[in-house]
């Protein structure tokens, strides 16, 4: 495969992924929500902090909130709004009210920043119930890109644990599937693929967590919450594999056979 052909394939894949992500955002985004959030951030770009403060819900109207708005204005004043890109949308609809939280990424000659605007809508009325903005060291897509080189040893150990967990689950499932005479064989194949107690690692930050009451298919996997979100790598203890192999061992050893029923006594006739 030539380099130009590889480049075309990569470009097509990126384009399709981008179209899919944009379509998903368009389906989730309520009508007019993006426009309102962008208009609100534009107030900080123009330095109109008083107008931004007037849009806050009454419970946020305080001197402390005004200080935070001034800090946001200092970060966004004069920035290029045409570079603003949606990177996340959350919608929570309740009877009579809807909460919409939109996250943006901004990049221009002054660097990169992320901002989020939380809007509370009630009929035709709307107000801001939260706004944040902070500078970042680069684009989130670049910062959260999956990298293997130069990582601390703990991350390589984590990858090894994922490989071992997935290998144990798949190996047990294949072993049970090849044991053709085993009762309920395919049921035990499914059991072999289930891991218990999930361990998850944020590959960008290195933060990890344990979820004791959670099952995981194949005992390992990875995901990201959005196009610019960090990768989360997870594995689980292959408990299902151990149970399925133990069940197979007991069956092959005859330990699971039901006890033999004693044969009824036979009557003998005496001949005189």
Secondary structure, DSSP 8 states (H G I E B T S, - for coil): --HHHHHHHHHHHHHHHHHHHHHHHHHHS-TTHHHHHHHHHHHHHTT-HHHHHHTB-GGG-SHHHHHHHHHHHHHHTT--GGG-EEEEEEEEEETTEEEEEEEEEEEETTEEEEEEEEEEEETTEEEEEEEEEEEESS-HHHHT----TT--HHHHHHHHHHHHHHHHHHHHHHHHHT-TTSTTHHHHHHHHTEEEEEEEEETTT--EEEEEEEEEETTEEEEESSTTS-EEEEEEE-HHHHHHHHHHHHHHHTTTS---------------
